[in-house]
Amino acid sequence: MPMFTTLEEAIDAAREAFIADNGDEAVVEQLGLQKYILQDGDIMWQAEFIDNDEESGECLTMLTGEAAQSVFDGDFDDIELLAEWQEENTLHEWDEGEFQLEPPLDTEEGQAAADEWDET
């Protein structure tokens, strides 16, 4: 799944992918989101829509049912979605393309990365 610099771009791409996979008539049951902080401090987002509540995707499920459908329909405020995000679910890039919930602090590089992440 590609990553995007804004939450809105990630949601738009997820909507397009959902329609391509499921058609225009499919009903959205879940919205999954994932926030990434890269080594350089940039923030990236991934989003995905899922058509049933029994499946799980690559991203953390954030909204279900009518709330997920509302976001799919474009009736959402990205500021409200950002306010709902729990920072402990953010993934940090440790090595190129490898992410984890917290940076390793047992190396000088890990501590430097953690210091940069704390600044964002």
C-alpha positions as CSV (number, residue, x, y, z in Angstrom):
1,M,0.0,0.0,0.0
2,P,1.4,3.4,-0.9
3,M,1.9,6.1,1.7
4,F,0.7,9.7,1.4
5,T,1.8,13.0,3.0
6,T,-1.7,14.0,4.0
7,L,-4.6,12.1,5.5
8,E,-6.9,13.4,2.9
9,E,-4.7,12.0,0.0
10,A,-4.6,8.6,1.7
11,I,-8.4,8.5,2.1
12,D,-8.9,9.5,-1.5
13,A,-6.5,6.8,-2.7
14,A,-8.2,4.2,-0.5
15,R,-11.6,5.2,-1.8
16,E,-10.4,4.8,-5.4
17,A,-8.8,1.4,-4.6
18,F,-12.0,0.2,-2.8
19,I,-14.2,1.2,-5.8
20,A,-11.8,-0.6,-8.2
21,D,-11.9,-3.8,-6.1
22,N,-15.5,-3.8,-5.1
23,G,-17.5,-1.6,-7.5
24,D,-19.6,1.5,-6.9
25,E,-22.4,-0.3,-5.0
26,A,-20.3,-2.0,-2.3
27,V,-21.0,-0.8,1.3
28,V,-18.0,0.2,3.5
29,E,-17.9,-1.4,6.9
30,Q,-14.4,-0.3,8.1
31,L,-11.9,2.5,7.7
32,G,-8.4,1.6,8.6
33,L,-5.7,4.2,9.1
34,Q,-1.9,4.1,9.8
35,K,0.4,6.9,10.6
36,Y,4.1,6.6,10.0
37,I,7.0,8.9,11.1
38,L,10.0,8.5,8.8
39,Q,13.6,8.8,9.9
40,D,13.8,12.3,8.5
41,G,10.7,13.3,10.6
42,D,8.2,13.4,7.7
43,I,4.7,12.1,8.5
44,M,3.0,9.7,6.1
45,W,-0.4,8.1,6.1
46,Q,-2.1,5.0,4.7
47,A,-5.8,4.4,4.6
48,E,-8.0,1.5,3.5
49,F,-11.7,0.8,3.3
50,I,-13.0,-2.7,4.0
51,D,-16.4,-4.1,2.9
52,N,-17.1,-6.3,5.9
53,D,-16.5,-6.2,9.7
54,E,-15.0,-9.7,9.9
55,E,-11.9,-8.9,7.9
56,S,-8.9,-6.9,9.1
57,G,-6.6,-5.0,6.9
58,E,-3.0,-3.7,7.0
59,C,-4.0,-0.6,8.8
60,L,-5.6,-0.2,12.3
61,T,-9.3,-0.1,12.2
62,M,-10.4,3.4,13.2
63,L,-14.0,3.7,12.3
64,T,-16.8,1.1,11.5
65,G,-20.3,1.0,10.1
66,E,-21.9,4.4,9.4
67,A,-18.9,6.4,10.5
68,A,-16.7,4.6,8.0
69,Q,-19.3,5.0,5.2
70,S,-19.5,8.7,6.0
71,V,-15.7,9.1,5.5
72,F,-16.0,7.1,2.3
73,D,-18.7,9.4,1.1
74,G,-16.5,12.4,1.8
75,D,-18.4,13.7,4.8
76,F,-15.6,14.0,7.2
77,D,-13.3,16.6,8.8
78,D,-9.7,15.5,8.6
79,I,-8.9,17.6,11.7
80,E,-11.4,15.6,13.7
81,L,-9.9,12.3,12.4
82,L,-6.4,13.5,13.4
83,A,-7.7,14.5,16.8
84,E,-9.0,10.9,17.3
85,W,-5.6,9.3,16.4
86,Q,-3.8,7.7,19.3
87,E,-0.1,8.5,19.1
88,E,0.8,5.1,20.6
89,N,-0.4,3.5,17.4
90,T,2.1,5.5,15.3
91,L,4.8,3.5,13.6
92,H,8.3,4.9,13.5
93,E,10.8,4.1,10.7
94,W,13.9,2.5,12.2
95,D,15.6,1.1,9.1
96,E,14.7,1.9,5.5
97,G,11.2,0.5,5.1
98,E,11.1,-1.1,8.5
99,F,8.7,0.3,11.1
100,Q,8.0,-0.4,14.8
101,L,6.0,1.2,17.5
102,E,9.0,2.7,19.3
103,P,12.5,3.4,18.2
104,P,15.2,1.1,19.7
105,L,17.1,3.2,22.3
106,D,20.1,0.9,22.8
107,T,22.1,2.5,20.0
108,E,23.3,6.0,19.3
109,E,21.4,6.0,16.0
110,G,18.2,4.8,17.8
111,Q,18.5,7.5,20.4
112,A,19.1,10.2,17.7
113,A,16.1,9.0,15.8
114,A,14.0,9.0,18.9
115,D,15.0,12.6,19.7
116,E,14.0,13.6,16.1
117,W,10.7,11.8,16.4
118,D,10.0,13.5,19.8
119,E,10.4,16.9,18.1
120,T,7.6,16.2,15.6
